[in-house]
Amino acid sequence: MTTRAEQQQSDIEALLGDKYQVLCRVGGGGMAQVLLARHKLHGGLFAIKILSDHLAQDPNIVARFKQEATTAASLSGHPNIVPIFDIGEGMGLHYLVMQFVCGEDMASYLRREGRLSVAAAASVIAQAAEALSWAESKRVVHRDLKPANMHLDTTGRIKILDFGISKITDVADGLTRPGEALGTPFYMSPEQIRGEGCDIRSDLYSLGVVFFELLTGRRPFENESATAIQIAHLNTPPPSVLSYDDSIPPMCDQIIQRLLRKDRNERYKTVQELLDELKANGASSGPSALRPIVDPSLAEKINEPPTPGGCVSETRVAVPSPGASGKTAAAARPSTPAPSVPQVVPEEKPRTPSAAVKIGLASAAVLLVLIAGLLLMGRGKSNAPTAETSAAAKPANLPADLQDAHGRMVLVAAGPFVFGSSNADSQEPQQTAALPAFYVDETEVSNEEYLRFIRDTGRQMPNAMQSAKPNSPASGVSEAEAEAYAAWAGKRLPTEQEWEKAARGSDGRSFPWGTQPWTDGVPQQIEAVSSNPERRSPAGAYNMAGNVWEMTASRYTPSAAELDDMQRSLRSTSFSHDWVPIKGGSFSPGGSRGFAAYVHRGFPRDQRSQVIGFRCVKDPSQ
């Protein structure tokens, strides 16, 4: 006899089967279930959220479910928010098609690993605040912020889920009955408990509860009775995190206490105000060193070959092994974005293992500085890629390039490559690494393309771009701005390993164009993104060395000398100690030392530079 669950699965496959291959169930609760599905045409992985059939008969619940899609669509383009791509209904079912995020939610992470370090907790809160700041600009309130709705992906990035009960603050939606308090009692603001209208300060209260929990492993108010918890939120002063651990910096407690004020007028007035205070005390809003553990059975589903007649491209997703500590950065594909200005670049230093830069939340001011001019680095003599290296064993089931409204991307084939310095005097021996296939932008993101992003999202134009040439690389852009562009374009910033493989191919060459440095005719200014076609990388990417330095999404540990150099360059100590690798060197009349693909330099994430730009990558599954 067919069970109701089996019948619903059959209905889902009948409804979605023309486009998606349903792989397995990956989550859900009483309101909906979430399925992992592969697109049959291009092989991309998606999460499909199906409203539970016993709720599909209630028009108010269906309306709220549809509102989730409308709300999430209005928030698209931010790296810390999970986007929704489609909504549909049929056969009595209502569904949303969302981005699939490989990882785990923070509630699961905390149950397994316990409370976080101060640095990790501050990063999680800062990332969530970045998402809420974006939502605030769209007049959207989440109203159910909690660890279960904060997803940690395999790069250490936090992505906020379920804006499903959020509400456009200036429009009454008629979906919430008078006095109805949506949310989870442990994390609800006093005004939410009273059934009053909510604004972004209500989300800040919930974020304060989460911050408290991340640092202590407990919530400020706990009780078996939901009513008792609600009364405590209304009337009881929150305890100090220092009463659980007096080694926590007092500034953390000050921030949390302000977030948890009973009167919303006494909390931070905007999310940006909170972000400014977090960053002034050293917090990073980029991906952290935390790594999720992915269920082995889910990893098997993600990596299994498509079934006959299914999708044409095979998707391989790298996930951390179940035995890895969730508190350790994954070595294979590190991640943490970076923006900014290089400074006088020190001698090449050996790579150090990815590590979270400790945040000693002590007061310091954050200063965004535009620095013009930079290093005297150079390029090398042309050795154009041969037909053999350009072909690079492209899998038959992946196209050699992708073309969309944002430009052309070229395939970097799966397999091993040489990563690191090949110099005999290097303090670090070169390594052989392997990566799955991915696509890389054929050129750096241009000013023209970046300005499209600004116009589409309503963001402010960076000062450095006011008079920039349309076909020059977009530089003077912060890491957060580069990440936001990448999310808007449906892409991401590359890790350092991905950038290096895209630049040097699989034959161990030192430069994108070959083994010889560039000594004659080295440009002395920024050139167009499609210049120097004879110096393309084996994959066919332009200007991966010698035009502007390019941001990557990995971590970089600066030396004491580099910190001193940066302080002298900026004439200030107000810059982040959270750095990211920059690659490729910039234009220079001085030679080509900085153009070698293995050169490992870093730059503070909170700075900008007119000689640092970026390009994006994309997985076949995106």
C-alpha positions as CSV (number, residue, x, y, z in Angstrom):
1,M,0.0,0.0,0.0
2,T,1.4,3.4,-0.9
3,T,2.0,5.7,2.0
4,R,1.2,9.4,1.9
5,A,4.9,10.3,1.9
6,E,5.5,8.0,-1.0
7,Q,2.5,9.4,-2.9
8,Q,3.8,12.9,-2.3
9,Q,7.3,11.9,-3.6
10,S,5.7,10.5,-6.7
11,D,3.7,13.7,-7.2
12,I,6.8,15.8,-6.8
13,E,8.7,13.7,-9.4
14,A,5.8,14.0,-11.8
15,L,5.6,17.8,-11.2
16,L,9.3,18.5,-11.5
17,G,10.6,15.6,-13.5
18,D,10.8,17.4,-16.8
19,K,13.4,19.7,-15.4
20,Y,14.9,18.3,-12.2
21,Q,16.1,14.9,-11.0
22,V,15.2,14.7,-7.3
23,L,18.1,13.1,-5.4
24,C,17.1,13.0,-1.7
25,R,15.5,14.8,1.2
26,V,17.9,17.2,2.9
27,G,15.8,18.9,5.6
28,G,12.5,20.4,6.6
29,G,10.0,20.4,9.4
30,G,6.3,20.7,10.0
31,M,5.8,23.5,7.5
32,A,7.8,22.2,4.5
33,Q,10.3,19.6,3.4
34,V,13.4,20.4,1.4
35,L,14.7,18.2,-1.4
36,L,18.1,18.2,-3.2
37,A,17.6,18.1,-6.9
38,R,19.8,18.2,-10.0
39,H,18.9,20.3,-13.1
40,K,18.6,17.8,-16.0
41,L,19.9,20.2,-18.6
42,H,23.0,21.8,-17.0
43,G,23.6,19.6,-13.9
44,G,23.2,22.4,-11.3
45,L,22.2,21.5,-7.8
46,F,19.2,23.2,-6.2
47,A,17.2,22.9,-3.0
48,I,13.5,22.6,-3.6
49,K,11.2,23.5,-0.7
50,I,7.8,21.8,-0.8
51,L,5.0,23.2,1.4
52,S,3.6,20.3,3.5
53,D,0.3,19.1,2.0
54,H,-1.7,19.4,5.2
55,L,-0.9,23.2,5.1
56,A,-1.5,23.7,1.4
57,Q,-5.2,23.9,2.0
58,D,-4.9,27.0,4.2
59,P,-5.0,30.1,1.9
60,N,-3.2,32.2,4.6
61,I,-0.3,29.8,4.8
62,V,0.0,29.4,1.0
63,A,0.0,33.2,0.8
64,R,2.8,33.4,3.4
65,F,4.7,30.7,1.6
66,K,4.5,32.6,-1.7
67,Q,5.5,35.8,0.1
68,E,8.8,34.0,1.0
69,A,9.7,33.9,-2.7
70,T,8.7,37.5,-3.3
71,T,10.7,38.7,-0.3
72,A,13.8,36.6,-1.0
73,A,13.7,37.7,-4.7
74,S,13.9,41.3,-3.4
75,L,17.0,40.4,-1.5
76,S,18.9,38.7,-4.3
77,G,22.5,39.7,-4.9
78,H,23.9,39.4,-1.4
79,P,26.5,36.8,-0.6
80,N,25.1,36.2,2.9
81,I,21.5,35.5,1.8
82,V,20.2,32.4,0.1
83,P,18.4,33.4,-3.1
84,I,15.2,31.9,-4.4
85,F,15.1,31.3,-8.2
86,D,11.6,30.1,-8.9
87,I,8.2,29.4,-7.4
88,G,5.5,27.1,-8.7
89,E,2.5,25.0,-8.0
90,G,0.7,22.0,-9.4
91,M,-0.9,18.7,-8.4
92,G,-1.9,20.4,-5.1
93,L,1.8,21.1,-4.3
94,H,3.4,24.5,-3.7
95,Y,7.2,24.8,-4.1
96,L,10.2,27.1,-4.1
97,V,13.5,26.5,-6.0
98,M,16.4,27.9,-4.0
99,Q,20.2,27.9,-4.1
100,F,21.6,24.7,-2.7
101,V,24.2,25.5,0.0
102,C,26.4,22.6,1.0
103,G,27.1,22.7,4.7
104,E,25.1,22.7,7.9
105,D,23.2,25.2,10.0
106,M,24.8,26.8,13.1
107,A,22.4,25.1,15.4
108,S,23.7,21.7,14.3
109,Y,27.3,23.0,14.5
110,L,26.9,24.3,18.0
111,R,25.4,21.0,19.2
112,R,28.4,19.2,17.9
113,E,31.3,21.6,18.6
114,G,30.0,23.7,21.5
115,R,30.6,27.4,21.9
116,L,32.8,29.4,19.5
117,S,35.9,31.4,20.0
118,V,35.5,35.1,20.2
119,A,36.9,35.6,16.7
120,A,34.6,33.0,15.2
121,A,31.5,34.2,17.0
122,A,32.2,37.8,16.0
123,S,32.6,36.8,12.4
124,V,29.3,34.9,12.3
125,I,27.5,37.9,13.8
126,A,29.2,40.3,11.4
127,Q,28.2,38.2,8.4
128,A,24.6,37.9,9.6
129,A,24.6,41.7,10.2
130,E,25.8,42.2,6.6
131,A,22.8,40.3,5.4
132,L,20.4,42.2,7.7
133,S,21.9,45.5,6.6
134,W,21.1,44.5,3.0
135,A,17.6,43.5,4.1
136,E,17.2,46.8,6.0
137,S,18.0,48.7,2.8
138,K,15.1,46.8,1.1
139,R,12.8,47.5,4.1
140,V,12.6,43.8,5.0
141,V,12.6,42.3,8.5
142,H,13.4,38.7,9.0
143,R,11.5,38.1,12.3
144,D,12.8,34.6,12.9
145,L,16.6,34.9,13.1
146,K,18.2,32.0,15.0
147,P,21.1,29.6,14.5
148,A,18.9,27.1,12.6
149,N,18.3,29.8,9.9
150,M,22.0,30.6,9.7
151,H,23.7,28.2,7.3
152,L,27.5,27.6,7.3
153,D,28.8,26.7,3.9
154,T,32.0,24.8,3.0
155,T,34.0,28.1,2.6
156,G,33.1,29.4,6.1
157,R,30.5,31.8,4.8
158,I,27.2,32.3,6.7
159,K,24.1,32.4,4.6
160,I,20.7,33.5,6.1
161,L,17.7,31.3,5.2
162,D,14.0,31.6,5.6
163,F,12.9,35.2,5.1
164,G,9.5,33.5,4.8
165,I,7.8,35.2,7.7
166,S,9.5,38.5,7.0
167,K,7.4,41.5,6.3
168,I,7.8,44.6,4.1
169,T,7.9,47.2,6.9
170,D,5.9,49.9,5.1
171,V,3.1,47.7,3.7
172,A,0.6,45.8,5.9
173,D,0.4,42.3,4.4
174,G,-2.7,41.1,6.1
175,L,-1.2,37.7,6.8
176,T,-0.5,38.1,10.5
177,R,-3.5,38.1,12.7
178,P,-3.7,40.8,15.4
179,G,-1.5,39.8,18.4
180,E,0.1,36.9,16.4
181,A,3.8,36.7,17.3
182,L,5.8,34.9,14.7
183,G,9.2,33.6,15.6
184,T,10.9,31.2,18.0
185,P,10.5,32.1,21.8
186,F,14.2,31.8,22.6
187,Y,15.1,34.5,20.1
188,M,12.0,36.7,20.1
189,S,12.2,40.4,20.9
190,P,9.9,41.9,23.6
191,E,7.8,43.8,21.0
192,Q,7.4,40.6,18.9
193,I,6.1,38.8,22.0
194,R,3.6,41.6,22.6
195,G,2.4,41.2,19.0
196,E,3.5,44.7,18.0
197,G,4.9,45.7,14.7
198,C,8.5,44.7,14.1
199,D,11.4,46.6,12.5
200,I,15.1,45.9,12.0
201,R,15.7,46.5,15.7
202,S,13.7,43.4,16.4
203,D,16.1,41.4,14.3
204,L,19.0,43.0,16.1
205,Y,17.5,41.8,19.4
206,S,17.4,38.2,18.0
207,L,21.0,38.6,16.8
208,G,22.0,39.6,20.3
209,V,20.5,36.3,21.6
210,V,22.5,34.4,18.9
211,F,25.7,36.3,19.8
212,F,25.2,35.4,23.5
213,E,24.7,31.7,22.6
214,L,27.7,31.5,20.3
215,L,30.0,32.8,23.1
216,T,28.5,30.9,26.0
217,G,26.8,27.8,24.6
218,R,23.6,28.9,26.3
219,R,20.8,31.3,25.6
220,P,20.2,34.2,28.0
221,F,16.7,32.9,28.9
222,E,16.1,29.2,29.1
223,N,13.1,27.3,30.5
224,E,10.9,24.4,29.6
225,S,7.9,26.7,29.5
226,A,7.6,28.9,26.4
227,T,5.5,31.3,28.5
228,A,8.3,31.6,31.1
229,I,10.8,32.4,28.4
230,Q,8.6,35.1,26.9
231,I,8.0,36.7,30.3
232,A,11.8,36.8,30.8
233,H,12.3,38.5,27.5
234,L,9.7,41.1,28.6
235,N,10.9,41.7,32.1
236,T,14.2,40.1,33.2
237,P,17.5,41.8,32.5
238,P,19.8,39.5,30.5
239,P,22.8,38.0,32.3
240,S,26.3,39.1,31.3
241,V,28.3,36.7,29.1
242,L,31.2,37.5,31.6
243,S,29.3,35.5,34.2
244,Y,29.8,32.4,32.1
245,D,33.4,33.2,31.0
246,D,35.3,36.2,32.4
247,S,37.9,35.8,29.6
248,I,35.5,37.1,27.0
249,P,36.4,40.7,26.1
250,P,34.1,43.2,27.9
251,M,33.3,44.9,24.6
252,C,31.4,41.7,23.6
253,D,29.2,42.0,26.6
254,Q,28.6,45.7,26.0
255,I,27.5,45.0,22.4
256,I,25.2,42.1,23.5
257,Q,23.7,44.1,26.4
258,R,22.8,47.0,23.9
259,L,21.3,44.5,21.5
260,L,19.2,43.0,24.2
261,R,17.7,46.2,25.5
262,K,13.9,45.8,26.3
263,D,13.2,49.2,24.7
264,R,14.0,49.0,21.0
265,N,14.9,52.7,21.0
266,E,17.9,51.9,23.2
267,R,19.3,49.3,20.8
268,Y,21.4,50.2,17.8
269,K,19.3,52.3,15.5
270,T,20.6,50.6,12.3
271,V,22.4,47.4,11.4
272,Q,25.3,49.5,10.0
273,E,25.8,51.1,13.4
274,L,26.3,47.6,14.9
275,L,28.6,46.6,12.0
276,D,30.7,49.7,12.5
277,E,31.2,48.9,16.2
278,L,32.0,45.2,15.4
279,K,34.6,46.1,12.8
280,A,36.1,48.9,14.9
281,N,36.9,46.2,17.4
282,G,38.5,43.9,14.8
283,A,35.6,41.7,13.7
284,S,35.6,40.4,10.1
285,S,32.5,40.0,8.0
286,G,34.2,37.7,5.6
287,P,34.1,33.9,5.7
288,S,35.4,32.5,8.9
289,A,37.7,29.5,9.6
290,L,34.7,27.5,10.7
291,R,33.9,24.5,8.5
292,P,30.8,22.3,8.5
293,I,30.6,18.6,8.5
294,V,28.5,17.3,5.6
295,D,26.6,14.1,6.1
296,P,28.4,11.4,4.2
297,S,25.3,10.1,2.6
298,L,24.5,13.6,1.3
299,A,28.0,14.0,0.0
300,E,27.6,10.7,-1.8
301,K,24.4,12.0,-3.4
302,I,26.0,15.3,-4.4
303,N,29.0,13.5,-6.1
304,E,27.2,10.6,-7.7
305,P,27.2,10.5,-11.5
306,P,23.9,11.6,-13.2
307,T,21.5,8.8,-14.0
308,P,21.0,7.8,-17.7
309,G,18.8,10.4,-19.4
310,G,19.4,12.9,-16.6
311,C,21.7,15.9,-16.7
312,V,24.4,16.2,-19.2
313,S,27.1,17.5,-16.9
314,E,28.6,15.6,-14.0
315,T,28.9,17.7,-10.8
316,R,31.6,17.0,-8.2
317,V,31.4,19.1,-5.1
318,A,34.3,19.0,-2.6
319,V,33.1,18.6,0.9
320,P,35.1,18.3,4.2
321,S,35.5,14.8,5.4
322,P,33.3,13.8,8.3
323,G,36.3,13.3,10.5
324,A,37.5,16.8,10.1
325,S,37.1,19.2,13.0
326,G,34.4,21.8,12.4
327,K,36.7,24.4,14.0
328,T,39.5,23.9,11.5
329,A,39.8,25.6,8.1
330,A,39.7,23.1,5.3
331,A,43.1,23.1,3.7
332,A,42.1,22.0,0.2
333,R,40.0,25.0,-0.6
334,P,40.4,27.8,1.9
335,S,38.1,30.8,1.7
336,T,37.9,34.3,3.0
337,P,37.4,37.3,0.7
338,A,39.7,40.3,0.4
339,P,39.5,43.8,-0.9
340,S,42.0,46.7,-1.0
341,V,45.3,48.3,-1.7
342,P,48.6,46.6,-1.7
343,Q,51.5,48.4,-0.2
344,V,55.2,48.1,-0.8
345,V,55.1,44.4,-1.3
346,P,57.7,42.6,0.9
347,E,59.9,39.8,-0.3
348,E,58.0,36.6,-1.3
349,K,57.1,34.8,1.9
350,P,56.2,31.2,2.3
351,R,52.6,30.3,2.6
352,T,51.4,29.6,6.1
353,P,48.5,27.3,6.9
354,S,45.1,29.0,6.8
355,A,44.3,30.3,10.2
356,A,41.7,32.6,11.7
357,V,43.3,35.9,12.7
358,K,42.5,36.3,16.4
359,I,40.1,39.2,17.1
360,G,41.0,40.8,20.3
361,L,37.9,42.9,20.5
362,A,39.7,46.0,21.7
363,S,38.7,49.4,20.5
364,A,40.2,50.7,17.2
365,A,38.7,52.8,14.4
366,V,38.2,51.4,10.9
367,L,39.4,53.6,8.1
368,L,38.7,52.9,4.4
369,V,41.6,54.4,2.5
370,L,42.1,54.7,-1.2
371,I,45.8,54.5,-2.0
372,A,47.0,55.3,-5.5
373,G,50.2,53.9,-6.9
374,L,52.0,50.8,-5.8
375,L,54.7,48.3,-6.0
376,L,57.3,48.2,-8.6
377,M,56.6,44.8,-10.0
378,G,56.8,43.5,-13.6
379,R,55.7,41.0,-16.2
380,G,57.5,38.5,-18.3
381,K,58.4,37.7,-21.9
382,S,55.6,36.2,-24.0
383,N,55.3,32.4,-24.4
384,A,51.8,32.1,-25.8
385,P,49.9,29.0,-24.7
386,T,50.2,26.1,-27.1
387,A,47.2,24.2,-28.6
388,E,48.2,21.3,-26.4
389,T,48.1,23.2,-23.1
390,S,45.0,25.2,-24.1
391,A,43.0,22.0,-24.9
392,A,43.7,20.9,-21.3
393,A,41.7,17.7,-21.4
394,K,38.3,19.2,-21.3
395,P,35.6,16.7,-20.3
396,A,33.3,15.9,-23.1
397,N,30.3,16.7,-20.9
398,L,31.3,20.2,-20.0
399,P,31.3,23.0,-22.5
400,A,34.6,24.8,-23.1
401,D,33.0,28.1,-22.2
402,L,29.9,29.8,-20.9
403,Q,28.4,33.0,-22.2
404,D,25.8,35.1,-20.4
405,A,24.8,38.7,-19.8
406,H,27.9,39.2,-17.6
407,G,30.5,38.0,-20.2
408,R,32.4,34.9,-21.2
409,M,33.8,32.3,-18.8
410,V,36.3,29.6,-19.7
411,L,36.6,26.1,-18.4
412,V,39.4,25.1,-16.1
413,A,39.4,21.3,-16.3
414,A,39.4,19.0,-13.2
415,G,42.6,17.4,-12.1
416,P,46.0,17.9,-10.5
417,F,48.2,21.0,-10.9
418,V,51.3,22.5,-9.3
419,F,50.6,24.9,-6.5
420,G,53.2,27.1,-4.8
421,S,56.7,28.3,-5.5
422,S,59.1,26.4,-7.8
423,N,62.1,28.5,-6.8
424,A,65.0,26.5,-5.5
425,D,65.5,28.9,-2.6
426,S,61.9,29.0,-1.6
427,Q,61.2,28.2,2.1
428,E,58.2,26.2,1.0
429,P,58.4,23.3,-1.5
430,Q,55.8,23.3,-4.2
431,Q,52.8,21.1,-3.9
432,T,50.6,19.1,-6.2
433,A,47.0,19.7,-5.6
434,A,43.8,18.7,-7.3
435,L,40.5,20.6,-7.9
436,P,37.2,19.8,-9.5
437,A,36.4,21.6,-12.8
438,F,35.2,25.2,-12.6
439,Y,34.8,28.2,-14.9
440,V,36.7,31.4,-14.6
441,D,36.0,34.8,-16.1
442,E,37.8,35.3,-19.3
443,T,38.7,38.9,-18.2
444,E,38.8,40.9,-15.1
445,V,35.5,42.4,-14.2
446,S,35.4,45.7,-16.1
447,N,34.2,49.2,-15.0
448,E,31.4,49.0,-17.5
449,E,30.2,45.7,-16.1
450,Y,30.6,46.8,-12.5
451,L,28.6,50.0,-13.2
452,R,25.7,47.8,-14.5
453,F,25.7,46.1,-11.1
454,I,25.6,49.5,-9.3
455,R,22.7,50.7,-11.4
456,D,20.8,47.4,-10.9
457,T,21.3,47.3,-7.2
458,G,21.2,51.0,-6.3
459,R,24.6,50.8,-4.6
460,Q,26.8,53.9,-4.3
461,M,29.5,54.3,-7.0
462,P,33.0,54.0,-5.5
463,N,34.9,57.3,-5.8
464,A,37.7,55.7,-7.9
465,M,35.3,54.8,-10.6
466,Q,33.9,58.3,-11.2
467,S,36.1,58.9,-14.3
468,A,37.3,55.4,-15.0
469,K,37.5,54.0,-18.5
470,P,34.6,51.5,-19.3
471,N,36.9,48.7,-20.5
472,S,39.5,49.0,-17.7
473,P,39.4,46.6,-14.7
474,A,37.0,47.6,-11.9
475,S,39.5,48.6,-9.1
476,G,39.2,50.6,-5.9
477,V,36.5,48.2,-4.9
478,S,36.2,46.6,-1.5
479,E,36.0,42.9,-0.9
480,A,32.4,43.2,0.3
481,E,31.6,45.0,-2.9
482,A,33.3,42.4,-5.1
483,E,31.5,39.6,-3.2
484,A,28.2,41.4,-3.7
485,Y,28.9,41.8,-7.4
486,A,29.8,38.1,-7.7
487,A,26.5,37.1,-6.0
488,W,24.5,39.4,-8.2
489,A,26.1,37.8,-11.3
490,G,25.6,34.3,-9.9
491,K,29.3,33.7,-9.3
492,R,31.8,33.9,-6.5
493,L,35.4,35.0,-5.9
494,P,38.0,32.3,-6.5
495,T,40.1,30.7,-3.8
496,E,43.8,31.1,-4.1
497,Q,44.2,27.6,-5.4
498,E,41.5,28.1,-8.0
499,W,43.1,31.4,-9.2
500,E,46.5,29.8,-9.4
501,K,45.3,26.8,-11.4
502,A,43.4,29.1,-13.8
503,A,46.5,31.2,-14.3
504,R,49.2,28.5,-14.7
505,G,47.3,25.4,-15.9
506,S,48.5,21.9,-15.1
507,D,52.1,22.0,-16.6
508,G,53.8,23.8,-13.7
509,R,54.6,27.0,-15.6
510,S,55.6,30.0,-13.7
511,F,53.6,32.6,-15.7
512,P,50.2,32.4,-17.4
513,W,52.0,32.7,-20.8
514,G,54.8,30.2,-20.1
515,T,58.1,29.9,-18.3
516,Q,59.9,33.2,-19.3
517,P,59.4,36.5,-17.6
518,W,58.2,39.6,-19.4
519,T,61.1,42.1,-19.8
520,D,60.4,44.2,-22.9
521,G,57.4,46.5,-23.4
522,V,56.0,46.0,-19.9
523,P,52.9,48.3,-19.6
524,Q,53.3,51.2,-17.2
525,Q,49.6,51.8,-16.7
526,I,46.3,49.9,-16.3
527,E,45.2,48.4,-19.7
528,A,41.9,47.2,-21.1
529,V,40.7,43.9,-19.7
530,S,41.0,42.2,-23.1
531,S,44.6,43.5,-23.8
532,N,47.6,41.2,-24.5
533,P,45.8,38.3,-26.0
534,E,49.1,36.5,-26.7
535,R,49.7,36.3,-22.9
536,R,46.5,34.5,-22.0
537,S,46.6,31.6,-19.5
538,P,46.3,27.9,-20.6
539,A,42.5,28.1,-19.9
540,G,42.3,31.2,-22.2
541,A,41.9,33.9,-19.5
542,Y,43.3,37.4,-20.2
543,N,45.6,39.5,-18.0
544,M,46.0,37.1,-15.1
545,A,49.3,38.8,-14.5
546,G,50.5,42.3,-14.9
547,N,47.4,44.5,-15.2
548,V,45.9,44.7,-11.7
549,W,46.4,42.5,-8.6
550,E,43.3,40.3,-8.2
551,M,41.5,39.4,-5.0
552,T,41.0,35.8,-3.9
553,A,38.7,34.3,-1.3
554,S,41.3,32.6,0.9
555,R,43.0,33.6,4.1
556,Y,46.4,35.2,4.5
557,T,48.5,35.6,7.7
558,P,50.5,38.8,7.5
559,S,54.0,38.9,9.0
560,A,55.0,41.5,11.6
561,A,57.0,43.3,8.8
562,E,54.0,43.4,6.5
563,L,51.9,44.9,9.3
564,D,54.6,47.5,10.0
565,D,54.8,48.3,6.2
566,M,51.0,48.7,6.0
567,Q,51.0,50.9,9.0
568,R,53.6,53.2,7.4
569,S,51.8,53.2,4.1
570,L,48.4,54.1,5.6
571,R,49.9,56.2,8.4
572,S,47.4,54.6,10.7
573,T,47.0,51.4,12.7
574,S,43.3,51.4,11.9
575,F,43.3,48.5,9.4
576,S,42.2,44.9,9.7
577,H,44.6,42.2,10.6
578,D,42.4,39.8,8.6
579,W,44.1,39.7,5.2
580,V,43.5,37.8,2.0
581,P,45.9,36.8,-0.8
582,I,46.1,39.0,-3.9
583,K,47.5,37.5,-7.1
584,G,49.0,38.4,-10.4
585,G,51.0,41.6,-9.8
586,S,50.1,45.0,-11.2
587,F,51.5,47.0,-14.2
588,S,55.0,48.2,-13.6
589,P,58.1,49.3,-15.4
590,G,60.3,47.5,-12.9
591,G,60.3,43.9,-14.2
592,S,58.2,40.8,-13.7
593,R,58.9,39.4,-10.3
594,G,55.4,39.9,-9.1
595,F,53.9,38.3,-12.2
596,A,54.7,34.7,-11.3
597,A,51.4,32.8,-10.6
598,Y,52.8,31.3,-7.4
599,V,53.7,34.7,-5.8
600,H,51.9,34.9,-2.5
601,R,51.0,38.4,-1.3
602,G,48.4,39.7,1.1
603,F,46.3,42.8,1.8
604,P,43.9,43.9,4.6
605,R,40.3,43.1,3.8
606,D,39.0,46.4,4.9
607,Q,41.1,48.5,2.5
608,R,40.8,49.4,-1.1
609,S,43.3,50.0,-3.9
610,Q,43.2,51.5,-7.4
611,V,45.5,48.7,-8.5
612,I,43.5,45.7,-7.1
613,G,40.6,44.3,-9.1
614,F,39.0,40.9,-9.4
615,R,37.5,38.3,-11.6
616,C,35.0,35.6,-10.6
617,V,34.6,31.8,-10.9
618,K,31.6,29.5,-11.1
619,D,31.1,25.9,-10.4
620,P,29.4,23.8,-13.1
621,S,26.6,23.2,-10.6
622,Q,25.9,27.0,-10.2
